Amino acid sequence: MNRLLLIFILSFLLYSCANTSQEKDAKNDVAKILEAAELAILNHQGIETDSMMQLRMEYYHKAKTFNDSVHIYRSHFYLGEFYQSRGIYKNAMKEYEKALQHISDDADSARYIQTKVAIATTEIELGNKYKAGSILLDAYEVATRNKRTMQLININGNMGILSLDLKNFKEAKASFKEAITTIEQKELIEKDSINYVENYINYHMFLAKAYQAEKLLDSAMLYIDKGIIIANYFNDIEGKAYLFELKGKTHTAQKSFPEAYENLTKSKKIFEDLHNEKQISKIIYLLSDYHFQKGETTEALALLNDLEIRYEADQLLASDYLNVLQLKATIYKNTKQFEKESRYRQKSSDFNDSILANGNKQTIIQTATQYEIEKIKNKFEAQHQKDEKRFYTFLMIALAVTGLFGFLLYRQFHKKKTEKVIAEKHEVLAEKKEKKEPQNAIKSDKTVDEILQKLKNLEAQEFYLNPKYNLYATAKKIETNTTYLSSLLNTHKKMTFTEYLNNLRIQYTLDRLEKDKKFRMYTIKAIAKEVGYKSHGSFSRAFKAKTGENPSTYLKKIR
């Protein structure tokens, strides 16, 4: 009856699990569910707003349902990144702040720093550059206190870029130099080139840009050349392209025209191989400036005309196109073509106004996008509430069924334990009884020989390995009675039946342990079961009685 009930309960649980919501079906392991939800976000290749939002909301609700603080943190962080990528900076800030509520600055320093840096970059996007600097300083203190080397380097790099943008060149240089020094002193490239080489090269390049902005061109060239050596060694092709670009620009400023042309053409060739059209356009612009600086206005204008065509083909950034219009106006001024100069001055002014206007349109688009995202978010919130209600209903049923199942298992376990105790007591009583039984005279030598031969045959069949063989079963097998068998064992083997059985089993154990290496690796419980004992306690007592050692001590010696 109990077995039928257990089968019914297990069937019910399996059926119930198969019909739960998408968050619970097919997986009972919480960690796997959350990891799968996170991987779905990380591996998603699409850019559609609804699918990206759906994945993030599903992950958030799963993390919230299972009350996993690490995954709740990550879900808020991913939502923040999503809003930031869509230009909805206020919502991004809210999600980052919620993420911070699930961590502490020291206990979770890596995640805390990661979030603070994300908040700082959002503040930069909002135009709050000084506030961003303050946030980065706070992250820097936490990273220093917790000896987070990689985060320290990243913070220094971000602070350097921020200072460069604010034209605080002295501070920018200090940040980049500190990052470079840390990488070199701690030999981080040798230990982990994958995570540090790109930053190492970039910091040399940014440091060169800071010197270039200060017109300290020789110092700029020093760091550019060092960056090229590093990029060559680690075969960073794209890194070399950017460094050649910067080197060509620096040589142009130094009026070292052959070297400028050589490096700019090297950079252009790499970007062509990489099919980076907008970066190719940047190099073409620098080549036009190179020709202008040399006084080759015809060549410069030809390249600028090409860039206007490239802009129409969406191969030139708007900010770079503005530079093209302004350079053309300057060239026309220098060549005294004042009408064309006036036309391009007006054209550049109008284009600059259109950039500002597009910025306002972008704000309107972002507001509309935010509205759409909120609609999607509300939809998943409503769906989650339905799933949550369904989940808790199932949970209550499952808990009740599990409780009943547990109670039945406990009863079954208790019953088996009681049976073992009773069996052990019976063994002891049987042994005492055997010792008390009178040693009846054996009627004839022929009868004794027959019984002893039958016993020998049973030993050869290893009957003693069967846990069901006791005094009664053995007597029946050799066609005698228990009293006669006990008397014969006492007389001819000088032992009770229990001692006789234990002796056979333990001797078999010792022989097999000596010959079978695999058997030596069994647990004591497994060995006891293998040689016919119902409990490892009985086996241990019998083993020690024969060998003088506990099984565990003996096994340690022979393993």
C-alpha positions as CSV (number, residue, x, y, z in Angstrom):
1,M,0.0,0.0,0.0
2,N,2.8,2.4,1.0
3,R,4.6,1.6,-2.3
4,L,1.5,2.4,-4.4
5,L,1.1,5.7,-2.5
6,L,4.7,6.7,-3.1
7,I,4.4,5.9,-6.8
8,F,1.2,8.1,-7.0
9,I,2.9,11.0,-5.2
10,L,6.0,10.9,-7.4
11,S,3.8,10.8,-10.5
12,F,1.8,13.8,-9.2
13,L,5.0,15.8,-8.6
14,L,6.3,15.0,-12.1
15,Y,3.0,16.0,-13.7
16,S,2.8,19.2,-11.7
17,C,6.4,20.2,-12.6
18,A,5.6,19.7,-16.3
19,N,2.7,22.2,-16.1
20,T,4.3,25.1,-14.3
21,S,5.2,28.5,-15.8
22,Q,8.1,28.9,-18.2
23,E,10.3,30.1,-15.3
24,K,10.0,26.7,-13.5
25,D,9.3,24.1,-16.2
26,A,12.0,21.5,-17.2
27,K,14.4,22.8,-14.5
28,N,14.4,22.4,-10.7
29,D,17.8,23.7,-10.1
30,V,17.7,27.4,-9.3
31,A,21.2,28.2,-10.3
32,K,20.8,26.6,-13.7
33,I,17.6,28.6,-14.3
34,L,19.3,31.9,-13.4
35,E,22.5,31.1,-15.3
36,A,20.4,30.2,-18.4
37,A,18.5,33.5,-18.2
38,E,21.7,35.5,-17.9
39,L,23.3,33.6,-20.8
40,A,20.3,34.4,-22.9
41,I,21.1,38.1,-22.4
42,L,24.8,37.8,-23.0
43,N,24.4,35.6,-26.1
44,H,21.6,37.6,-27.7
45,Q,22.7,39.0,-31.1
46,G,19.6,41.1,-32.0
47,I,19.1,44.8,-31.5
48,E,15.3,44.8,-31.3
49,T,14.1,46.8,-28.3
50,D,11.3,44.4,-27.4
51,S,13.4,41.2,-27.5
52,M,16.2,42.8,-25.5
53,M,13.8,44.2,-22.9
54,Q,12.0,40.9,-22.7
55,L,15.2,39.0,-21.9
56,R,16.2,41.5,-19.2
57,M,12.8,41.5,-17.6
58,E,12.6,37.7,-17.5
59,Y,16.0,37.5,-15.9
60,Y,15.0,40.2,-13.4
61,H,11.8,38.4,-12.3
62,K,13.5,35.0,-12.0
63,A,16.2,36.6,-9.8
64,K,13.6,38.3,-7.7
65,T,11.4,35.2,-7.4
66,F,14.3,33.1,-6.1
67,N,15.6,36.0,-4.0
68,D,19.2,35.7,-5.3
69,S,21.0,38.9,-4.5
70,V,23.9,38.4,-7.0
71,H,21.5,37.8,-9.9
72,I,19.2,40.6,-8.7
73,Y,22.3,42.9,-8.9
74,R,23.2,41.7,-12.3
75,S,19.6,42.0,-13.7
76,H,19.5,45.7,-12.6
77,F,23.0,46.3,-14.0
78,Y,22.0,44.8,-17.4
79,L,18.8,46.9,-17.4
80,G,21.0,50.0,-16.7
81,E,23.3,49.1,-19.6
82,F,20.3,48.7,-21.8
83,Y,18.8,52.1,-20.9
84,Q,22.2,53.7,-21.3
85,S,22.6,52.3,-24.8
86,R,19.2,53.7,-25.7
87,G,20.2,57.1,-24.4
88,I,17.6,57.0,-21.6
89,Y,20.1,58.1,-19.0
90,K,17.8,58.8,-16.1
91,N,16.4,55.3,-16.2
92,A,19.9,53.9,-16.5
93,M,20.9,55.8,-13.4
94,K,17.9,54.4,-11.5
95,E,18.8,50.8,-12.4
96,Y,22.4,51.3,-11.4
97,E,21.4,52.8,-8.1
98,K,19.1,49.7,-7.5
99,A,22.0,47.5,-8.4
100,L,24.1,49.2,-5.7
101,Q,21.4,48.3,-3.1
102,H,22.3,44.7,-3.4
103,I,26.0,45.0,-2.8
104,S,28.4,46.8,-0.4
105,D,31.5,48.8,-1.3
106,D,34.0,46.4,0.3
107,A,32.3,43.0,0.5
108,D,31.4,43.1,-3.2
109,S,34.1,45.6,-4.3
110,A,34.5,44.3,-7.9
111,R,30.8,44.7,-8.6
112,Y,30.6,48.0,-6.7
113,I,33.5,49.5,-8.7
114,Q,31.9,48.2,-12.0
115,T,28.6,49.9,-11.2
116,K,30.3,53.1,-10.1
117,V,32.2,53.3,-13.3
118,A,29.0,52.7,-15.3
119,I,27.3,55.6,-13.3
120,A,30.3,57.8,-14.0
121,T,30.1,57.2,-17.8
122,T,26.4,57.9,-17.7
123,E,27.1,61.2,-15.9
124,I,29.6,62.1,-18.6
125,E,26.8,61.4,-21.2
126,L,24.6,63.8,-19.2
127,G,27.3,66.4,-19.3
128,N,28.1,66.2,-15.6
129,K,31.8,65.6,-16.1
130,Y,32.9,66.9,-12.7
131,K,30.4,64.8,-10.9
132,A,31.6,61.8,-13.0
133,G,35.1,62.6,-11.8
134,S,34.0,62.6,-8.1
135,I,32.3,59.2,-8.6
136,L,35.5,57.8,-10.2
137,L,37.5,59.0,-7.2
138,D,35.2,57.2,-4.9
139,A,35.6,54.0,-6.9
140,Y,39.3,54.5,-6.9
141,E,39.4,54.6,-3.1
142,V,37.4,51.3,-2.9
143,A,39.6,49.7,-5.5
144,T,42.8,50.8,-3.6
145,R,41.4,49.6,-0.2
146,N,40.5,46.2,-1.7
147,K,43.6,45.9,-3.9
148,R,41.6,45.5,-7.1
149,T,44.4,45.9,-9.5
150,M,42.5,45.5,-12.8
151,Q,39.7,47.9,-11.6
152,L,42.3,50.4,-10.5
153,I,43.9,50.4,-13.9
154,N,40.5,50.8,-15.6
155,I,39.5,53.7,-13.3
156,N,42.8,55.5,-13.9
157,G,42.2,55.1,-17.6
158,N,38.6,56.5,-17.4
159,M,39.9,59.4,-15.2
160,G,42.6,60.1,-17.8
161,I,40.1,60.2,-20.7
162,L,37.7,62.4,-18.6
163,S,40.6,64.8,-17.8
164,L,41.6,64.8,-21.5
165,D,38.1,65.7,-22.5
166,L,38.1,68.5,-19.9
167,K,41.5,69.7,-21.3
168,N,43.1,69.0,-17.9
169,F,46.2,67.6,-19.6
170,K,48.4,67.4,-16.5
171,E,45.8,65.3,-14.7
172,A,45.2,63.2,-17.8
173,K,48.9,62.4,-18.1
174,A,49.2,61.5,-14.4
175,S,46.3,59.0,-14.7
176,F,47.6,57.4,-17.9
177,K,51.2,57.2,-16.5
178,E,49.9,55.6,-13.2
179,A,48.0,53.0,-15.2
180,I,51.0,52.2,-17.4
181,T,53.3,52.0,-14.3
182,T,51.0,49.6,-12.5
183,I,50.8,47.3,-15.5
184,E,54.6,47.3,-15.8
185,Q,55.6,47.0,-12.1
186,K,53.2,44.2,-11.5
187,E,54.2,42.5,-14.7
188,L,50.5,42.1,-15.6
189,I,51.1,41.6,-19.3
190,E,53.3,38.6,-18.6
191,K,50.6,37.1,-16.3
192,D,47.5,37.9,-18.3
193,S,48.1,39.4,-21.7
194,I,44.5,39.0,-22.9
195,N,43.1,41.3,-20.3
196,Y,45.8,44.0,-20.2
197,V,47.5,44.4,-23.6
198,E,44.7,46.4,-25.2
199,N,44.5,48.8,-22.3
200,Y,48.3,49.1,-22.1
201,I,48.5,50.1,-25.8
202,N,45.5,52.5,-25.4
203,Y,47.0,54.3,-22.4
204,H,50.2,54.9,-24.4
205,M,48.1,56.3,-27.2
206,F,46.0,58.6,-24.9
207,L,49.1,59.8,-23.2
208,A,50.6,60.7,-26.6
209,K,47.3,62.6,-27.4
210,A,47.7,64.6,-24.2
211,Y,51.3,65.6,-25.1
212,Q,50.1,66.3,-28.6
213,A,47.4,68.7,-27.3
214,E,50.1,70.5,-25.3
215,K,52.2,70.8,-28.5
216,L,54.9,68.6,-26.8
217,L,55.3,66.6,-30.0
218,D,58.6,64.9,-29.2
219,S,57.1,63.4,-26.0
220,A,54.0,62.4,-27.9
221,M,56.2,60.6,-30.4
222,L,58.0,58.7,-27.7
223,Y,54.8,57.1,-26.4
224,I,53.5,56.5,-29.9
225,D,56.6,54.6,-30.8
226,K,56.5,52.6,-27.6
227,G,52.8,51.7,-28.3
228,I,53.7,50.6,-31.8
229,I,56.4,48.3,-30.5
230,I,53.9,46.7,-28.0
231,A,51.2,46.4,-30.7
232,N,53.8,44.7,-33.0
233,Y,54.9,42.3,-30.4
234,F,51.3,41.2,-29.5
235,N,50.2,41.5,-33.1
236,D,47.4,44.0,-32.3
237,I,46.7,45.1,-36.0
238,E,43.9,47.5,-35.2
239,G,45.9,49.1,-32.4
240,K,48.8,49.7,-34.8
241,A,46.4,51.4,-37.3
242,Y,45.3,53.9,-34.7
243,L,48.9,54.5,-33.6
244,F,50.1,55.0,-37.2
245,E,47.2,57.5,-37.6
246,L,48.4,59.4,-34.6
247,K,52.0,59.3,-35.6
248,G,51.2,60.6,-39.1
249,K,49.2,63.5,-37.5
250,T,52.1,64.3,-35.2
251,H,54.6,64.2,-38.1
252,T,52.4,66.6,-40.0
253,A,52.4,69.0,-37.0
254,Q,56.2,68.7,-37.0
255,K,56.4,69.4,-40.7
256,S,58.1,66.0,-41.2
257,F,56.0,65.4,-44.4
258,P,57.6,62.2,-45.8
259,E,57.2,60.4,-42.4
260,A,53.7,61.8,-42.0
261,Y,52.6,60.4,-45.4
262,E,54.3,57.0,-44.8
263,N,52.4,56.5,-41.5
264,L,49.0,57.8,-42.7
265,T,49.1,55.5,-45.7
266,K,50.1,52.5,-43.4
267,S,47.1,53.3,-41.2
268,K,44.8,53.7,-44.3
269,K,45.9,50.3,-45.6
270,I,45.1,48.5,-42.3
271,F,41.7,50.1,-42.0
272,E,40.9,49.1,-45.6
273,D,41.8,45.5,-44.7
274,L,39.5,45.8,-41.7
275,H,36.7,47.4,-43.9
276,N,36.4,50.3,-41.5
277,E,35.0,52.9,-43.9
278,K,34.5,55.7,-41.4
279,Q,38.0,55.4,-40.1
280,I,39.3,55.3,-43.7
281,S,37.5,58.7,-44.1
282,K,39.3,60.1,-41.1
283,I,42.7,59.1,-42.6
284,I,41.7,60.7,-46.0
285,Y,40.9,63.9,-44.0
286,L,44.3,63.8,-42.4
287,L,45.9,63.3,-45.8
288,S,44.1,66.3,-47.1
289,D,45.4,68.3,-44.2
290,Y,48.9,66.9,-44.8
291,H,48.7,68.2,-48.5
292,F,47.3,71.6,-47.3
293,Q,50.2,72.0,-44.8
294,K,52.6,71.2,-47.6
295,G,51.0,73.9,-49.8
296,E,49.5,71.3,-52.2
297,T,46.0,72.8,-52.2
298,T,44.9,71.0,-55.4
299,E,45.6,67.6,-54.0
300,A,44.0,68.6,-50.7
301,L,40.8,69.8,-52.4
302,A,40.6,66.6,-54.5
303,L,40.6,64.5,-51.3
304,L,38.0,66.8,-49.6
305,N,35.7,66.5,-52.6
306,D,36.0,62.7,-52.3
307,L,35.0,63.0,-48.6
308,E,31.9,64.9,-49.5
309,I,30.8,62.0,-51.7
310,R,31.7,59.5,-49.0
311,Y,29.5,61.5,-46.6
312,E,26.5,61.0,-49.0
313,A,27.3,57.3,-48.9
314,D,27.2,57.3,-45.1
315,Q,31.0,56.6,-44.9
316,L,31.8,59.7,-42.9
317,L,30.7,60.8,-39.4
318,A,28.8,64.1,-39.2
319,S,31.4,65.7,-36.9
320,D,34.2,64.7,-39.5
321,Y,32.0,66.2,-42.3
322,L,31.9,69.5,-40.4
323,N,35.7,69.4,-40.3
324,V,35.8,68.8,-44.1
325,L,33.6,71.9,-44.8
326,Q,35.6,74.1,-42.5
327,L,39.0,72.9,-44.0
328,K,37.7,73.6,-47.5
329,A,36.6,77.1,-46.4
330,T,40.1,77.7,-45.0
331,I,41.8,76.5,-48.2
332,Y,39.6,78.7,-50.4
333,K,40.5,81.6,-48.1
334,N,44.3,80.9,-48.5
335,T,43.9,80.6,-52.3
336,K,41.9,83.9,-52.3
337,Q,38.7,82.2,-53.7
338,F,36.6,84.3,-51.4
339,E,33.2,83.5,-53.0
340,K,33.8,79.7,-52.4
341,E,35.1,80.4,-49.0
342,S,31.9,82.3,-48.1
343,R,29.8,79.5,-49.5
344,Y,31.6,76.9,-47.4
345,R,31.6,79.0,-44.3
346,Q,27.8,79.3,-44.6
347,K,27.5,75.6,-45.4
348,S,29.5,74.6,-42.4
349,S,27.4,77.0,-40.2
350,D,24.1,75.6,-41.5
351,F,25.4,72.0,-41.0
352,N,26.4,72.8,-37.4
353,D,22.9,74.1,-36.8
354,S,21.4,70.9,-38.2
355,I,23.6,68.8,-35.9
356,L,22.2,70.7,-32.9
357,A,18.7,70.4,-34.3
358,N,19.2,66.6,-34.8
359,G,20.3,66.5,-31.2
360,N,16.9,67.9,-30.2
361,K,15.2,65.4,-32.5
362,Q,17.2,62.6,-30.9
363,T,15.9,63.7,-27.5
364,I,12.3,63.4,-28.9
365,I,13.1,60.0,-30.3
366,Q,14.6,58.9,-27.0
367,T,11.4,60.0,-25.2
368,A,9.3,58.0,-27.6
369,T,11.6,55.0,-27.2
370,Q,11.3,55.3,-23.4
371,Y,7.5,55.3,-23.7
372,E,7.7,52.1,-25.8
373,I,10.1,50.5,-23.4
374,E,7.8,51.3,-20.4
375,K,4.9,49.6,-22.3
376,I,7.0,46.5,-22.8
377,K,8.1,46.6,-19.1
378,N,4.5,46.9,-17.9
379,K,3.4,44.0,-20.1
380,F,6.0,41.8,-18.5
381,E,5.2,43.0,-15.0
382,A,1.6,42.0,-15.5
383,Q,2.6,38.6,-16.9
384,H,5.0,38.1,-14.0
385,Q,2.2,38.7,-11.5
386,K,0.1,36.0,-13.1
387,D,3.1,33.6,-13.1
388,E,3.9,34.4,-9.5
389,K,0.3,33.6,-8.3
390,R,0.4,30.3,-10.2
391,F,3.8,29.5,-8.8
392,Y,2.8,30.0,-5.2
393,T,-0.3,27.9,-5.7
394,F,1.8,25.1,-7.0
395,L,4.4,25.7,-4.2
396,M,1.8,25.2,-1.5
397,I,0.6,21.9,-3.1
398,A,4.1,20.7,-3.6
399,L,5.0,21.5,0.0
400,A,2.1,19.5,1.3
401,V,2.8,16.6,-1.0
402,T,6.5,16.7,-0.2
403,G,5.7,16.8,3.6
404,L,3.6,13.6,3.2
405,F,6.3,12.0,1.1
406,G,8.9,12.8,3.7
407,F,6.8,11.4,6.5
408,L,6.4,8.1,4.6
409,L,10.1,7.9,3.9
410,Y,10.8,8.5,7.5
411,R,8.5,5.7,8.5
412,Q,10.1,3.4,6.0
413,F,13.6,4.3,7.2
414,H,12.6,3.9,10.9
415,K,11.1,0.5,10.1
416,K,14.3,-0.7,8.4
417,K,16.4,0.6,11.3
418,T,14.2,-1.3,13.8
419,E,14.5,-4.5,11.7
420,K,18.3,-4.2,11.8
421,V,18.4,-3.8,15.6
422,I,16.1,-6.8,16.0
423,A,18.2,-8.9,13.7
424,E,21.4,-8.0,15.6
425,K,19.7,-8.9,18.9
426,H,18.5,-12.2,17.4
427,E,22.1,-13.0,16.4
428,V,23.4,-12.3,19.9
429,L,20.5,-14.5,21.5
430,A,21.2,-17.3,19.0
431,E,24.8,-17.3,19.9
432,K,24.0,-17.4,23.6
433,K,21.5,-20.1,23.0
434,E,24.1,-22.2,21.1
435,K,26.6,-21.9,24.0
436,K,23.9,-23.1,26.5
437,E,22.7,-26.0,24.4
438,P,24.0,-29.4,25.5
439,Q,26.6,-31.0,23.4
440,N,24.6,-34.2,22.6
441,A,26.6,-37.2,21.7
442,I,27.1,-37.8,18.1
443,K,25.3,-41.1,17.2
444,S,27.7,-42.4,14.6
445,D,30.9,-41.5,12.8
446,K,29.1,-42.0,9.5
447,T,26.5,-39.4,10.3
448,V,29.1,-36.9,11.4
449,D,31.2,-37.4,8.3
450,E,28.1,-36.9,6.1
451,I,27.1,-33.7,7.8
452,L,30.7,-32.3,7.8
453,Q,31.0,-33.1,4.1
454,K,27.7,-31.3,3.4
455,L,29.0,-28.3,5.3
456,K,32.2,-28.4,3.3
457,N,30.2,-28.5,0.1
458,L,28.2,-25.4,1.3
459,E,31.4,-23.6,2.1
460,A,32.7,-24.3,-1.4
461,Q,29.5,-22.7,-2.7
462,E,30.1,-19.7,-0.5
463,F,26.7,-20.0,1.1
464,Y,27.9,-17.8,4.0
465,L,27.8,-14.7,1.7
466,N,24.0,-14.9,1.6
467,P,22.7,-12.8,4.5
468,K,19.6,-15.0,4.8
469,Y,21.6,-18.1,5.9
470,N,21.2,-18.6,9.6
471,L,21.4,-21.7,11.9
472,Y,17.9,-22.9,10.9
473,A,18.4,-22.4,7.1
474,T,21.8,-24.2,7.2
475,A,20.5,-27.2,9.2
476,K,17.6,-27.5,6.8
477,K,20.0,-27.4,3.8
478,I,22.2,-30.3,5.1
479,E,19.1,-32.2,6.2
480,T,19.6,-32.1,10.0
481,N,18.2,-30.2,12.9
482,T,19.6,-27.0,14.6
483,T,20.4,-28.8,17.9
484,Y,22.4,-31.5,16.2
485,L,24.2,-29.0,14.0
486,S,25.1,-26.8,17.0
487,S,26.4,-29.8,18.9
488,L,28.5,-30.9,15.9
489,L,30.1,-27.5,15.4
490,N,30.9,-27.2,19.2
491,T,32.5,-30.7,19.2
492,H,34.4,-30.7,15.9
493,K,35.1,-27.0,15.2
494,K,35.1,-25.7,18.8
495,M,32.8,-22.8,18.0
496,T,29.1,-21.8,17.8
497,F,27.3,-21.5,14.5
498,T,27.6,-17.6,14.7
499,E,31.3,-17.9,15.3
500,Y,31.6,-20.4,12.5
501,L,29.7,-18.1,10.1
502,N,31.7,-15.0,11.1
503,N,34.9,-16.9,10.7
504,L,34.1,-17.9,7.1
505,R,32.9,-14.4,6.2
506,I,35.9,-12.6,7.6
507,Q,38.4,-15.0,6.2
508,Y,36.7,-14.5,2.7
509,T,37.0,-10.7,3.3
510,L,40.7,-10.9,4.1
511,D,41.5,-13.2,1.1
512,R,39.6,-10.9,-1.3
513,L,41.2,-7.8,0.1
514,E,44.6,-9.3,-0.5
515,K,43.8,-10.3,-4.1
516,D,41.3,-7.7,-5.3
517,K,42.7,-4.0,-5.5
518,K,39.3,-2.7,-6.5
519,F,37.6,-4.4,-3.5
520,R,40.1,-2.4,-1.2
521,M,38.5,0.8,-2.4
522,Y,35.0,-0.2,-1.2
523,T,33.5,1.5,1.9
524,I,33.2,-0.5,5.0
525,K,29.4,-0.5,4.6
526,A,29.8,-1.9,1.0
527,I,32.2,-4.6,2.1
528,A,29.9,-5.7,4.9
529,K,27.0,-6.0,2.5
530,E,29.2,-7.8,0.0
531,V,30.2,-10.6,2.5
532,G,26.7,-11.2,3.9
533,Y,26.2,-8.8,6.8
534,K,23.0,-6.9,7.2
535,S,24.7,-4.1,9.1
536,H,28.3,-2.8,9.1
537,G,28.2,-2.8,12.9
538,S,28.0,-6.6,13.0
539,F,30.8,-6.8,10.4
540,S,33.1,-4.5,12.3
541,R,32.7,-6.5,15.6
542,A,33.3,-9.8,13.8
543,F,36.3,-8.3,11.9
544,K,37.9,-7.0,15.1
545,A,37.3,-10.3,16.9
546,K,39.3,-12.2,14.3
547,T,42.0,-9.7,13.4
548,G,42.3,-7.5,16.5
549,E,41.9,-4.4,14.3
550,N,39.0,-2.2,13.2
551,P,38.2,-2.5,9.5
552,S,39.1,1.2,8.9
553,T,42.5,0.8,10.5
554,Y,43.2,-2.4,8.5
555,L,42.1,-0.8,5.2
556,K,44.4,2.3,5.7
557,K,47.3,-0.1,6.1
558,I,46.7,-2.0,2.8
559,R,45.5,0.8,0.5
